[in-house]
Amino acid sequence: MTMLNHSAPDAPPTLALTATEIGVLDRLVNDKPRARRKTLSYYLIKIAQLGGYLARASDPPPGNTVMGRGLSRLTDIALGAMVGGEFVGN
């Protein structure tokens, strides 16, 4: 996913994420006051924040460990949302 971001940072997020994952990220991770366009790069920062990235102005780009943690958490939460919707939302 990060390599895709290097080659096409303005790509739509649906290129790498499902609608459920995008919805989860929009609900869980707060936007910056000046939210930019919702591109793939925008959502990668949100995934990194799930993994512990602080996204301060002086921080370097997120690394593999933080992205791995974020993707793991996103997968677990999205799976829970899908399963919970099947059992609860008739």
Solvent accessible surface area in square Angstrom, and as a share of the most:
residue,aa,sasa,rsa
1,M,74,0.33
2,T,53,0.31
3,M,145,0.65
4,L,60,0.30
5,N,35,0.18
6,H,137,0.61
7,S,90,0.58
8,A,36,0.28
9,P,66,0.42
10,D,95,0.49
11,A,11,0.08
12,P,79,0.50
13,P,17,0.11
14,T,96,0.56
15,L,106,0.53
16,A,37,0.29
17,L,9,0.05
18,T,81,0.47
19,A,85,0.66
20,T,46,0.27
21,E,36,0.16
22,I,26,0.13
23,G,32,0.31
24,V,15,0.09
25,L,0,0.00
26,D,59,0.31
27,R,214,0.78
28,L,90,0.45
29,V,15,0.09
30,N,135,0.69
31,D,68,0.35
32,K,108,0.46
33,P,135,0.85
34,R,223,0.81
35,A,52,0.40
36,R,141,0.52
37,R,162,0.59
38,K,102,0.43
39,T,16,0.09
40,L,0,0.00
41,S,23,0.15
42,Y,13,0.05
43,Y,4,0.02
44,L,7,0.04
45,I,48,0.24
46,K,6,0.03
47,I,0,0.00
48,A,0,0.00
49,Q,50,0.22
50,L,16,0.08
51,G,5,0.04
52,G,50,0.48
53,Y,33,0.13
54,L,112,0.56
55,A,14,0.11
56,R,144,0.53
57,A,117,0.91
58,S,105,0.68
59,D,32,0.17
60,P,98,0.62
61,P,115,0.72
62,P,34,0.21
63,G,41,0.40
64,N,137,0.70
65,T,90,0.52
66,V,30,0.18
67,M,12,0.05
68,G,39,0.37
69,R,126,0.46
70,G,0,0.00
71,L,60,0.30
72,S,61,0.40
73,R,124,0.45
74,L,1,0.00
75,T,77,0.45
76,D,93,0.48
77,I,55,0.28
78,A,6,0.05
79,L,98,0.49
80,G,43,0.41
81,A,52,0.40
82,M,96,0.43
83,V,64,0.37
84,G,28,0.27
85,G,38,0.37
86,E,134,0.60
87,F,156,0.65
88,V,124,0.71
89,G,55,0.53
90,N,181,0.93
